[in-house]
């Protein structure tokens, strides 16, 4: 070993010992002839002092060191002569160097890994090997490691088996596009990288492995966002001979253990369960952030009878008028700020954003003249308005009011600082629709996926009104992010084909696309259910980040590029010839 201790290990009880450390130079300083070096590894930082009276050559070598040089140093642990550094765990001691060896010199880095002012993300991803040395990233990857270990231990305690499912599988496109892998042996055929282990884990249940889990790698060729990656990791689970509540209770225990062990936060079990239609009505979103209020309020009855044409016409055409009350925010937002919010909700389809500021004299707004005193009083009562409040309204079709006000709610919650970085609020959203109607293609789509078991009492609506059919599906939401999704699975092949029929998938096409699952369902499939938790997203939330790339060692950009390695890249023509692939890109 090139070191006897790490740079975060030494304390006052090591004083007098001769030790050897190895790591990266952070910075050097000269104080009255003495040279000081701060040495870093992933465990911490230790101060090294070089005295020219002891070894002039070593002192000069120390003074020549630059940031990110890799060195080995031996010396005696002593108490600091100067004031201790309370910011460091090793801040009461230093190493009085006896020997110094330069293991490797570094070029001048394009940025310092320890800087508090982060360089642009493109630069950090290009030089990811430097960014990985930062305390910020190291802490995130340590949390990730601890979370993964804790998860395996938790499921092991509950008699789960970790079983690997294939990475090379069959393309069964549902939702996002597959990443395809050409086969050299089977010319003209392709494997697909798994979007999830969904079908395989259902087959495991049919195979008798009643409690399965996996830290699973998944791949989706889709447009990216700050909380999405083309390749990601999920905590995947499946159970046989269970009902929905069994899965929810199991995951409740996992989340409680994670928050307690990793953040020392106690939560009450069971986590709240909310109906999908209730959260859509109250928050406009199926992933509500419960750290703050700002609930949506329907004022359609008032809007229908007022003289404001926008509101009145919206109600006459079957739309809705809904709003929210930003408490004590009237003085926080100028007219220019509100114009900015109007443009913001426009990104979600809203044609405008009406507002009232609540003053001592009443409701103040450019549209106030269109409302009678009685209407204004009704609005005040409906919105529970007080002096200083700022009331916002969107008039449009239901889906637009939900999307626009949900986005506005989240933005106001952040801007008005209605929650803290250490606040965590979780809930389950249950009873999602089984199907959603695709207006563009005039057909039904699966809301989650086509393998969700319908709620038993809703089966009667399959032919008469498919929109009424609820699925035994559920999402876990944490701080406004979808953290997990799952469902009770269809285990009866006849029910499965009924769902396929509604989706426009014929029996022949179903056999072609999902035949190996349908075949398995015919051979004694038990009732089963499962869920998948986004591990990357969970680490992001635990670390207080809002960008998933900050908790992945080697992430891709929003264009699915790896700036470090240069992937994706062109390949040797011989490889393409072996695969019988011709690249034909229009100029």
N, C-alpha and C positions, 0 to 999 in steps of 0.2 A: 504494500500500500504506500502511496506517495504522501499520505497524511496520517497523523495519529488522531486528529480531531477535526470536526467541521468548524466553519466560521461562525456558527450560531451556538456553539456548545459550551464555550469556556465561561466560567464564573469565578467568583472570589475564592471558592474552595480549591481551585486549580492553581492558585498563586504559589510560585516556587517550582512548579513543574516545568520541564523542558518539553516542548510540543512541536509538531510540524503541521503546518496548514498548507493548503493548495487552493487556488481559486483565481478569480479575475480582479484586476485592479479597477477600483472605482475612480479614485483620484489620489493625487499626491499633494503634500503641503510641506513648506519649509518654515520652521519656527526656531529662530535663534540657533541655527546650525544643525538642529535635529531635523531629520526627514521623516514624515509620517505618510503612511499608505493605508487607505481603507481597502480591505480585501473582502471579496464577496463570493459566496457560493449559494446554493439554493436554501441553505439552512439559516443564513444570516450574514452579518458583517462583523469583522474584527479589525481593530486598529493595530497597525504594526509601526514600531518606532525604530529608526536607524540612527546610531550615534557615530559620528565621524571619528571620535576618539578610540572607539573599539576597532573599527575596520574602515579606513578611509575609502578603499576601493569599493566595498559593498555599499557604503553610503552614496558614492557617486553613481553606482549602478541603480540604486533605489531612486535617486533624483531623476534618472533618465527614463523611468517607467512612465507609460502613458495609459490612458483609459483602455480597458479590455485586454491588456497584456495578461498572459497566464503565467503565474509564478508559483514557486514552492519556497516556503520560508520556515526556518526553525529558530526557536528562541525560548526565552523564559517568560512565563506568565507573571506579570507584576500588576500591582494596583496602579491606576492612572495617577500620574503626577499632577495633571491639570484636573479641571472639574469633570466629573463623570457625565456621560451622555445618557440622559434618561430615555431617549428615544430608542436606544438599542438594548437588547437583552444582555449583550456583552459590554454594556457601557461603563462598567466599573473597573474593567481590566484592560490591559494592552499587552502586546507581545514585544519584548525587547529582543530584537533580531540578533542572532548569532551567525546565521547562514542564509544566503539568498541565491536562488537559482531561477533563471528565466526559462520557463518551459516552452513558451511560444510568444512571439511578438504579434501584435494586432495592427492592421491598417487603421487609419483614423476612421472611426465608425461614422456613418451618416447621421446617427442620432445616438444619444446616450440611453441605454435601456432603463436607467433609473430616473429619467427626467419626469417631473410632474406635468410638464406641458407636452402632451403627446403629439408627435408628428402626424402627418396625414396618413390615413389607413393604407393607401397604396404603397407608401414607402415602408411602412411597418410589415406589410405582408410580403413584400419583395425581400426584405432582410429579416424574415421571421426568426432566423437563428439568433439574431440580436434581441428581437422583441421577446423571445421566450426567456431571456435572462431577467426580464423585468419582474419586480415583486408582484405587480398586478396580475400578470399572466400565471406566474408560479402559484400564487394563492388560489387562482381559479382551477388550475389543474390538480392541485392538492385536494380541493373540495370535491372535484370530480372523482378522484381516486377514492376518497373516503365514502362518497355517496354510493359508488359502485360496490364497494366492499360491504357497506351497511345493507344494501339492497339484497345482495346474495345471502348474507347472514340471515336477514329477516325471512326470506322465502325458504331458506333451508330449515329454519325453526318451524315453518308451517308445512314441512314435508314436500316441498316442490323439488322437482328435478330440473336441472339446467340441461337442455338438449339443444344442440345446434341444428338449424335447418339450412337447406341449400342456399348458396349465393347464386349459383347458376341454375335458373329455373325456366319455366315456360312463360311466355308473354300472355298475360290475361289483362289487357289494358282496361282499367276502370278509373276514370278521373285523370290523374296525372299521367304523362307519357312515361313509358318504360325506357331505361337505358338498355340498348341491345348489344349483345356480344356475338359476333359471327362465329360459326363453327367451321373449323378447317376440315374435320373428318366428315361431317354431314353437310355437303356442299349446298349452299343456298338456304341453309337453316340458321336460326339464331336462338341463342339463349336470351333471357332477360334477367337483369339484376332485380332483386325483390324490392317492391315498394313497401312490403311488409311481409312477415311470415304467416299471414292470415290463413291461407288454405292449408299449409303444412301443419300449423298448430291445431287446426280442427281435425286433421287426419290423426294427429297424435292422440287426441281425445278418443277417437273411434278405435285407435289401436290399444286403448287401455291405460295410457299414461295420464291419469286423472288430474295431475297437478304439474303443469309445465311452466318454466320461466326461461327467459334468455335475455342477455344484454345484446340486442340484435342490431346489426348494421342494415340500413335500408337506403334505397336510392330512388329518387324521383327527378325526372327531367322536366322541371317546371320553372316558371318565372320565380325569382327569388325575392325575399324581403329580409328585413333585419333579423327576424326570428326564424328564417328558413335557410336550409342548405341543401345542395343536390345529394349529398350523402350525409346521413345523420344516424344517431343512435337512439334506440328506444328500449325501455324496460317492458318486455313483452310477456304477458301472462295469459294462461288459459286454465279453466277448471271444468271438470265434468261432474254431473249429478249435483248441480247447484242452481240457484235462482239469482236474479239480479242483485238482491240485497247482499248476498254472500260476497260477490265481487266488490261491491261498494264498501262493505265493512272491512274487507281485507286491505283495500287500498287506503282507507282511512287510517288504519294502524300503521301502514308504511309511512304515510305523510307525517303522522304524529311523531314517529320515531326519527324521521329525517330532521324535522324542525327542532326537536328536542336535542338530538345529538350533535347536529351541525350548527344550529343557531341559538340553542338554549331557549327556545320559544315553546311554551305549553299551549296546546290547542285542545278544544273540547271535542270529544267524539260522542256520537257520530257527527260528521260534517253535515251542514245543512243540505237538504235536497229541495230543489226548486223545479217546478214544471216549466217546460220550454216556453209555453205560451205566456206564462206569468212573467218570466224575465224579459221576453220580447216586449211585453206591454210596459213593464216598469223601467227597463233600462235600454230598450231598443236593440239589444245585443244578446246572443246566446252565450257570450263570455263576459258577464258583467264584472266590473271592478267594484268590489264591495267595501273597499277601504274608505269610501266616502258616500254621501247621499246623492243629491242632485237627481232625484228620480223624475222620470217623464210623467207629465200630467196631460190628460186629454181635456181640451176646452172646446170640443166640437159643438156642443149644445149652445154655448155662448156665441161661437163663430157663426153659426147658422142664422142667427137673428140679428147680427150687427150690420152696420152699413159699410164695413170695409170689404170692398169687392173681391179682393184676393181670397179672404177667408170664406166669404159667402159662396163664391163660385166653386171653391174646392169642395165644400160640403155638398153642394148641389150635384157635383159630378162623382160622388161616392168616395171622395178623399177624406183625409183627416187633418185636424189642426191640433198639434201637440206642442208642449213647451216644457221648459225647466226653469227653476229659480236659482240663480247664482246669488246666494246670500251675501249681503254686505259688499257686493262687487260693483255697485253703480259708479263709485268714484275711481275704480281701478281701470275702467275701460273708457277711453275717449271715443268720439265718433269715428276717428280714423282707425282705432283698434277694432271697433265693431264692423267697419267696412272690411277689415282683414278677416274677421270671423265669417262674414258673409261669403267672401271668396272661398274660404276654407270649406264651409258646408256645401258650396257649389260643386266641390270635387266629389261629393257623395250624391249628386243628383238634385239637390235642393235649388229651387229657382230664386230663393231669397231667404232672408232671415229678419223677421220682425222682432222688435224689442220695445220694452218699456223700462224706463228708470223710475223707481219708486221714490218720490220726494215728499216733503211735508205737504205740498199742495196737491199731491195725487200722482197719477201716472203721466210721465213726461215722455213723448215720442213724436216723431213726425206723423205717425198714423193715429195719434190720440184723438184727433178731431172726428174720426169716423166712429167713435164709440160713445154711447150715451153714458151719463153718470152711473146709471144702473148697471150697464155692461161692465164699466170699469170696476165697480164694486164687486161684481160677480167674479171678475178676473182676479182681483185681489184675494178674494176668499178661496177660490179654487187653487190659486198658486201659493196660498199661505204667505202672502207678501207683506213685508214690513219696510219701513223707510230705510233706504240705502241698498235695497235689493235691486238686481238687474234681471228682468224677465225676458227670455228668448222664446220665439215660436217659429215653427216650420209648418207650412201648409202644403200638402202634396198627397200623393198616394201613400198608403200605409208603409210600404217597404222603404220609400224614400225618407219619410219622417223618422223611421227607426234608424236607418243608416246614418243620416245626417246628425240627428240629435245624439246618438250614441257616440259618434266621433267628437262632437262638440263637448259632450259631457266629460269624456276622457281628457280632452285638451284643457278644459276649465279646471278639472281636478288637479292636473299637474301645475298649471299656471297659478292657481290660487293656493297651492301648497296645502291641499286638504288631507294629505297623508304623509307619513314619514318613511324613510328608507328601511326602517326596521318593522314596518307594518306588513303583516301577512294575513290575508283573508281568502279562505277557500270555500267552495261549494260545489255540489253536484247539480248539473242540469239534466233532467230526465224527461222521458216521454217526447222525444223528437218526432217529427213527422217521419213516417216510413219512406214517403215519396215526395218529390217536389216537381212541379210542372215546368217544363222547359218551353217557354213561350216562343223562343226562336225556332226550335225544331218541332214544336207541337207534339211533345211526347212527355212521358213520365221518366224522371231520373231517380236513382236511389239517393236519399238524403245523406246517408253515411256510406253504405255499401250494400250489395244485394243479398247479403247473408244474414241480415238482422231479423230476428223473430218478431212478428207483429204482436201487439197487445191483444190478448185473447178476445176481449169483448169487442174489438174493432174489426175483426175478420169479416163480420157481416157487411162492412162497407166496401169490400174489395171491388164489387161490381157496380154498386150504385154511386159511391162517392169516395174514390181512393184517397182524396186529400184528407179525409177524416181518420185514416188509419195511422195509428201511432206505433212507433217501434219501441221495443224493449232495449233502447239504446241510451247511452249516458256519456256525458262529458264532465271531466273534473276541471274546474276553473280556479286559477290562483292569480290574484292581483290583475285580473283582466286578460289573462292569457289562457288559452286552452292548453292544459297540462296533460290531460289524458283523454282518451276516447275509447269506448268499447260498447259491447252489446251482448245480449243473449243471442246465440246463433240458431239459425234454422237447423233442426236435426231431422226433419221429416222431408223426404225428397219431393213429395207431392206439394207441400207448402212452398218449397223452394221453386218448383216449376210455376206455381201460381204467381209468385213474385216476378219470375222471369217473363211470364206472359204480359204482365202489366208494363214491364220495361221494354217490351217489344223484342224480347229474346226468345226465339222459337226453340222448341225442344231439340231440334237438330243443331242449332247454333250453340245452345247451352252445352250439349254434349261435346261439341268441337272445342269450346273455350274452357269449360269447367268439368269435363267428363270424368277426370280422375277423382274429383271431390264428389260428384253426384254418384259415381259408382260406390265410393266408400259409404255414402249415406244409406245405401241400400243394404248394408251388412251390419245392422245393429248399432246405429249411432246413438250414443247416450245424449241426454240433454246437457248442453255445455254453454259456457259463457267466458268472456275474457275482456281484456283491455290492454292498451299500450300507453305508456307514459313517455313523454319526450324527455330523455335524459339531458340533452344539451340545453333545452329550454329551462328545465328545472335548475340546473347549475347556474344558468344565467340569472334566474330570479334570486337564488340563494346568495349570489355574489353582488346583487344590486346593480346588475348591468342591464342595458336595453338593446345590446347587440350580441347575437349568438356567436359571432365570430370571435368575440373576446374570451370565450371559454372553451374553444376548440384549438388543439395544438396546431393543426395545419388546415385552416379553413379555405374555402373558395370565396371569390369575390361575388358580387351580385350578378356578374355575367358568367358565373360558374367556371372561373379561371383560377388556376393555382399560380400566383405570381412568383412563388419561390422556385418551383421546378419548371415552369413554362407549360404545364399541361392545361388544356389539351394541345397536342402538337401533331404535325404531320409525321407519318411513319415511312419506313423504307419501302420503296415500290415492291421489293421482293415479298414483304409481308402481305401486301395487298394481293399480289398474284397468287400466293398460297391460299388465300381466302376467296379467290374468285370475285374480288371486289374492284370495281372501277369507280374512281372519284370523278364526278362530272359536275363541277361547280360553274354556273354561268359567269362570264366575265362582267 
